Amino acid sequence: MEKSTQQKISVDISAYGCILLLLLTAVLHAQANTTTTDVKTIIATFELDEDQITALDQGEIVFFEIAEATQKELALGLAMYLPSPPAKLTEFFRHGDLAMIDPDVQQYGTIAPESDSSAFSDFVFSSDQMNEVNDLLNAEAGDRFNLSAEEMKSLAALKKNLTATDAASIIAAVSQHYRQILLQRWQAYRQHGLSGIAPYARQGAVVDPGEELRIAAANSKLLAHFSPALHTAWLNYPAPLPVGAEELFFWLNNTVDDRPTAILSHRIMMASDTASIIATRQFYVGHSYNSSHLIVGCLPYRDGSVVFYTHRTSTDQVAGVGNTLKRSIGREHKKERMIQNLEGLRTAVNAL
């Protein structure tokens, strides 16, 4: 690259031009060293030992611990080496997401800035999910569903006003009503960020997924290291995003605990030819867990890229009696799913 640049410079270059050229070379060299240092710094931050680094170099998926910030949080980290440049990973994330390669995701749809409830038109309860539909119509404060008190009241009113008695009509009415709940939750988050997320009603209490996500973001060392500006914007959304940030909203219909689960996600990506960082939060989850915070960072490493993947999930299911065992089982289940996602990423990137 330096030789090609020098061929464009006149032989009788001035001394001033030489100084500029030397400064430019020094800056480029410093930038290259910074990238290398970033990888080493992240490895040091998560305390990967020599055996883990060796396994990483051999293409194995490496697990590293992340300090959990609350009694309800399950936090894990994985790293993987891919013999593909960061630009290839960026290409994948520009056209897809880890959710798209998750076998439990039944449906996936993007949400445009000015969407109405038709953005969720593909989210429909099926005929064999009639029990789920009936449970929604009779929803009460508890851990069966993640709904606010107002949302439960609206479902009770829908039940009272239903004139149809056949299953198909009831399913259609509840599906339409639930899509309206999804729209309202997305609109509130887009307008007010984490503070706009309505709490979930529990028996004698509420759960605040917005605060859970705030804590998860505040404790994300990976995001803070890659981009302090994005880290700040992520915490203060809808504050202006950094220049170059790409924003995406999408919804999922995921199978969780053998039940259909509506999920609303917000993703921001910042990418270049040499690095990328993806921050994703699930700011509404229909049931089973409260919220999810995912960070993926890609950097050049050896002849390809290293992917760092951290995931924080907040769930009431690991709280209370036997929480130590519950957390251990929960982490192991989460680890298996994260490995599955990285294996899917490896396959998808290799296919590009």
VMD Tcl script that draws the C-alpha trace (Angstrom):
set ca {
  {0.00 0.00 0.00}
  {2.87 2.38 0.84}
  {4.60 1.54 -2.48}
  {1.44 2.28 -4.47}
  {1.04 5.60 -2.66}
  {4.67 6.60 -3.21}
  {4.41 5.95 -6.97}
  {1.86 8.77 -7.11}
  {4.25 11.20 -5.44}
  {6.59 13.22 -7.57}
  {10.28 12.33 -7.39}
  {11.08 15.91 -6.50}
  {8.77 15.83 -3.48}
  {9.34 18.62 -1.03}
  {10.69 18.16 2.44}
  {7.30 19.25 3.77}
  {5.63 16.49 1.73}
  {8.05 13.95 3.12}
  {7.15 14.95 6.66}
  {3.43 14.57 5.88}
  {4.06 11.16 4.35}
  {5.99 10.02 7.40}
  {3.22 11.26 9.70}
  {0.60 9.44 7.65}
  {2.59 6.22 7.77}
  {2.95 6.57 11.53}
  {-0.79 7.11 11.97}
  {-1.66 4.06 9.86}
  {0.83 1.99 11.82}
  {-0.64 3.23 15.10}
  {-4.15 2.35 13.92}
  {-3.06 -1.17 13.06}
  {-1.49 -1.54 16.48}
  {-4.65 -0.19 18.13}
  {-6.74 -2.91 16.46}
  {-4.35 -5.59 17.67}
  {-4.32 -4.07 21.14}
  {-8.13 -4.04 21.19}
  {-8.27 -7.80 20.75}
  {-5.64 -8.32 23.42}
  {-7.39 -5.90 25.74}
  {-10.72 -7.67 25.38}
  {-9.05 -11.03 25.95}
  {-7.46 -9.59 29.08}
  {-10.71 -7.97 30.21}
  {-12.51 -11.31 30.19}
  {-9.44 -13.10 31.57}
  {-9.04 -15.72 28.85}
  {-6.10 -17.95 29.80}
  {-3.51 -19.54 27.52}
  {-5.51 -22.74 27.08}
  {-8.57 -20.76 26.03}
  {-6.54 -18.68 23.57}
  {-5.06 -21.86 22.08}
  {-8.55 -23.33 21.74}
  {-9.72 -20.08 20.13}
  {-6.87 -20.22 17.61}
  {-7.92 -23.75 16.70}
  {-11.45 -22.64 15.86}
  {-13.14 -23.84 19.05}
  {-15.87 -21.84 20.74}
  {-14.51 -20.55 24.04}
  {-16.63 -19.76 27.09}
  {-15.79 -16.94 29.50}
  {-17.53 -15.75 32.63}
  {-19.33 -12.42 33.02}
  {-20.29 -11.00 36.39}
  {-24.06 -11.02 36.80}
  {-25.44 -7.66 37.88}
  {-28.69 -8.75 39.60}
  {-30.18 -11.81 41.31}
  {-32.40 -12.40 38.26}
  {-29.69 -12.12 35.62}
  {-27.99 -14.93 33.72}
  {-24.85 -13.63 31.98}
  {-22.48 -15.52 29.70}
  {-19.77 -14.81 27.15}
  {-18.41 -16.78 24.19}
  {-15.62 -16.15 21.71}
  {-14.99 -17.76 18.33}
  {-12.34 -17.42 15.62}
  {-13.49 -17.41 12.01}
  {-11.15 -17.54 8.97}
  {-13.19 -14.73 7.41}
  {-12.47 -10.98 7.46}
  {-14.64 -8.68 9.59}
  {-16.15 -7.24 6.41}
  {-17.73 -10.61 5.65}
  {-19.33 -10.76 9.09}
  {-20.56 -7.20 8.60}
  {-22.18 -8.30 5.33}
  {-24.06 -11.05 7.18}
  {-25.32 -8.72 9.91}
  {-26.40 -6.09 7.38}
  {-28.76 -8.60 5.80}
  {-29.60 -10.83 8.75}
  {-29.37 -11.43 12.45}
  {-28.57 -14.23 14.88}
  {-32.32 -14.55 15.41}
  {-32.75 -15.60 11.79}
  {-30.57 -18.67 12.31}
  {-32.22 -19.66 15.60}
  {-34.24 -22.86 14.93}
  {-36.80 -21.87 17.59}
  {-37.74 -18.68 15.73}
  {-40.95 -19.45 13.85}
  {-41.47 -15.98 12.35}
  {-39.38 -12.86 11.87}
  {-40.42 -9.43 10.64}
  {-38.92 -5.95 10.49}
  {-40.72 -2.87 11.82}
  {-40.46 0.26 9.69}
  {-40.32 3.72 11.38}
  {-43.94 4.64 10.60}
  {-45.46 1.19 11.05}
  {-48.96 0.45 12.31}
  {-50.28 -2.86 13.64}
  {-50.06 -4.34 10.12}
  {-46.31 -4.67 10.71}
  {-47.22 -7.58 12.99}
  {-49.86 -9.07 10.68}
  {-48.00 -12.38 10.46}
  {-48.19 -12.85 14.22}
  {-51.30 -15.02 14.55}
  {-52.17 -17.66 17.12}
  {-52.86 -20.99 15.43}
  {-55.81 -23.30 15.98}
  {-53.75 -25.64 18.13}
  {-52.86 -22.72 20.44}
  {-56.42 -22.23 21.69}
  {-55.33 -22.82 25.29}
  {-52.86 -19.93 24.97}
  {-55.62 -17.73 23.58}
  {-58.00 -18.59 26.43}
  {-55.26 -18.00 28.99}
  {-54.67 -14.54 27.52}
  {-58.35 -13.68 27.80}
  {-58.20 -14.69 31.46}
  {-54.75 -13.24 32.19}
  {-54.08 -12.14 35.76}
  {-51.06 -10.71 37.54}
  {-48.47 -13.49 37.75}
  {-45.73 -15.19 35.79}
  {-47.86 -16.83 33.08}
  {-47.66 -13.75 30.85}
  {-45.60 -10.56 30.71}
  {-48.38 -7.99 30.61}
  {-49.02 -4.68 32.31}
  {-52.10 -4.16 34.47}
  {-53.64 -2.02 31.73}
  {-53.00 -4.68 29.09}
  {-54.71 -7.28 31.28}
  {-57.70 -4.96 31.67}
  {-57.90 -4.52 27.91}
  {-57.92 -8.29 27.41}
  {-60.64 -8.67 30.04}
  {-62.71 -6.04 28.19}
  {-62.13 -7.90 24.92}
  {-63.40 -11.11 26.51}
  {-66.50 -9.34 27.83}
  {-67.30 -7.81 24.46}
  {-66.64 -10.90 22.34}
  {-69.78 -11.93 20.52}
  {-68.23 -14.76 18.53}
  {-68.25 -18.22 20.03}
  {-66.43 -20.25 17.39}
  {-62.73 -20.90 17.96}
  {-61.53 -19.37 14.69}
  {-63.21 -16.01 15.38}
  {-61.96 -15.91 18.97}
  {-58.41 -16.66 17.85}
  {-58.62 -13.95 15.18}
  {-59.91 -11.37 17.69}
  {-57.25 -12.15 20.29}
  {-54.49 -12.18 17.66}
  {-55.57 -8.75 16.43}
  {-55.76 -7.38 19.98}
  {-52.33 -8.78 20.84}
  {-50.84 -7.18 17.73}
  {-52.17 -3.86 19.01}
  {-50.39 -4.46 22.33}
  {-47.16 -5.10 20.43}
  {-47.63 -1.89 18.42}
  {-48.25 0.19 21.55}
  {-45.20 -1.26 23.30}
  {-42.99 -0.58 20.28}
  {-44.29 2.98 19.94}
  {-43.74 3.70 23.65}
  {-40.18 2.37 23.54}
  {-39.35 4.23 20.34}
  {-40.62 7.50 21.83}
  {-39.30 7.18 25.38}
  {-36.65 4.45 25.33}
  {-36.17 2.29 28.40}
  {-38.36 4.54 30.55}
  {-41.26 3.94 28.15}
  {-41.38 0.18 28.77}
  {-44.50 -0.71 30.76}
  {-43.78 -2.94 33.80}
  {-45.07 -6.51 33.96}
  {-47.76 -7.13 36.60}
  {-46.88 -9.84 39.10}
  {-48.78 -10.97 42.18}
  {-48.36 -8.12 44.65}
  {-45.52 -6.56 42.65}
  {-44.28 -5.47 39.23}
  {-41.21 -6.29 37.16}
  {-39.49 -3.42 35.35}
  {-37.78 -4.75 32.18}
  {-36.65 -1.22 31.31}
  {-34.58 -1.01 34.47}
  {-33.23 -4.52 33.91}
  {-32.05 -3.51 30.44}
  {-30.54 -0.31 31.80}
  {-28.49 -2.30 34.30}
  {-27.45 -4.80 31.61}
  {-26.29 -2.02 29.28}
  {-24.46 -0.16 32.04}
  {-22.49 -3.32 32.84}
  {-21.60 -4.20 29.25}
  {-17.81 -3.98 29.13}
  {-17.73 -5.27 25.57}
  {-19.94 -2.47 24.24}
  {-18.18 0.20 26.30}
  {-14.80 -0.91 24.96}
  {-15.81 -1.07 21.31}
  {-17.69 2.24 21.21}
  {-18.12 4.54 24.22}
  {-20.32 6.80 22.07}
  {-22.67 3.94 21.16}
  {-22.66 2.76 24.77}
  {-23.87 6.19 25.91}
  {-26.50 6.42 23.17}
  {-27.68 2.88 23.93}
  {-28.24 3.78 27.57}
  {-30.02 7.04 26.69}
  {-32.05 5.99 23.66}
  {-33.83 7.75 21.92}
  {-30.84 10.09 22.21}
  {-29.14 10.69 18.82}
  {-27.07 7.75 17.63}
  {-23.40 8.07 16.66}
  {-22.60 8.83 13.02}
  {-22.59 5.62 11.01}
  {-24.90 3.69 13.34}
  {-27.49 1.52 11.59}
  {-30.76 0.94 13.44}
  {-33.24 -1.90 13.04}
  {-36.45 -2.90 14.84}
  {-37.87 -6.37 14.40}
  {-40.33 -8.79 15.97}
  {-40.08 -12.52 16.50}
  {-42.45 -15.34 17.16}
  {-40.21 -17.66 19.12}
  {-40.97 -21.02 20.70}
  {-40.11 -20.75 24.40}
  {-41.17 -23.47 26.86}
  {-43.18 -24.98 24.00}
  {-45.31 -21.85 23.75}
  {-45.54 -19.11 21.09}
  {-43.68 -16.06 22.32}
  {-43.89 -12.57 20.82}
  {-40.60 -10.68 21.15}
  {-39.82 -7.06 20.22}
  {-36.16 -6.32 19.49}
  {-34.07 -3.22 18.86}
  {-30.68 -3.56 17.18}
  {-27.97 -1.02 16.43}
  {-24.86 -1.83 14.41}
  {-21.72 0.18 13.79}
  {-19.38 -1.34 11.25}
  {-16.34 -0.73 9.09}
  {-14.17 -2.99 6.96}
  {-12.07 -3.78 10.00}
  {-14.52 -4.07 12.89}
  {-18.16 -4.13 13.85}
  {-20.26 -3.98 17.01}
  {-23.89 -5.08 17.25}
  {-26.07 -4.24 20.26}
  {-29.49 -5.89 20.53}
  {-32.07 -5.70 23.29}
  {-35.33 -7.59 23.55}
  {-37.44 -4.92 25.21}
  {-40.61 -6.98 25.24}
  {-40.92 -10.74 25.71}
  {-44.33 -12.40 25.92}
  {-43.49 -14.81 28.74}
  {-40.89 -17.07 30.42}
  {-38.18 -14.40 30.82}
  {-38.29 -10.63 31.25}
  {-35.69 -9.12 28.94}
  {-32.53 -9.89 27.01}
  {-29.38 -7.90 26.18}
  {-27.00 -9.14 23.49}
  {-23.68 -7.74 22.25}
  {-21.62 -9.11 19.35}
  {-18.23 -7.61 18.54}
  {-16.04 -8.57 15.56}
  {-12.38 -7.66 15.17}
  {-9.54 -8.72 12.85}
  {-7.52 -11.55 14.35}
  {-4.76 -13.60 12.73}
  {-5.97 -14.35 9.16}
  {-9.62 -13.76 9.91}
  {-11.82 -12.44 12.71}
  {-12.57 -13.08 16.33}
  {-16.19 -12.79 17.44}
  {-16.98 -11.87 21.04}
  {-20.56 -12.65 22.06}
  {-22.07 -11.65 25.41}
  {-25.64 -12.26 26.48}
  {-27.52 -11.13 29.58}
  {-31.01 -12.47 30.26}
  {-33.19 -11.42 33.18}
  {-35.73 -13.95 34.43}
  {-37.83 -14.42 37.56}
  {-37.37 -18.17 37.17}
  {-33.93 -18.17 38.84}
  {-35.01 -16.17 41.89}
  {-36.21 -17.53 45.23}
  {-35.64 -20.90 46.89}
  {-33.00 -23.03 45.18}
  {-31.71 -20.09 43.17}
  {-28.13 -21.43 43.06}
  {-29.21 -24.63 41.32}
  {-31.68 -22.75 39.12}
  {-28.98 -20.34 37.99}
  {-26.56 -23.16 37.23}
  {-29.16 -24.98 35.11}
  {-30.18 -21.70 33.47}
  {-26.60 -20.80 32.55}
  {-25.97 -24.21 31.03}
  {-29.13 -23.97 28.94}
  {-28.20 -20.45 27.84}
  {-24.68 -21.59 26.96}
  {-26.02 -24.36 24.72}
  {-28.25 -21.91 22.89}
  {-25.45 -19.39 22.43}
  {-23.13 -22.09 21.05}
  {-25.90 -23.09 18.67}
  {-26.19 -19.48 17.49}
  {-22.43 -19.16 16.91}
  {-22.35 -22.44 14.98}
  {-25.18 -21.08 12.87}
  {-23.22 -17.86 12.35}
  {-20.16 -19.85 11.27}
  {-22.23 -21.77 8.71}
  {-24.00 -18.65 7.42}
  {-20.79 -16.64 7.01}
  {-18.99 -19.53 5.27}
  {-21.87 -19.72 2.82}
  {-21.50 -16.06 1.75}
}
mol new
graphics top color blue
foreach p $ca { graphics top sphere $p radius 0.5 }
foreach p [lrange $ca 0 end-1] q [lrange $ca 1 end] { graphics top cylinder $p $q radius 0.2 }
display resetview
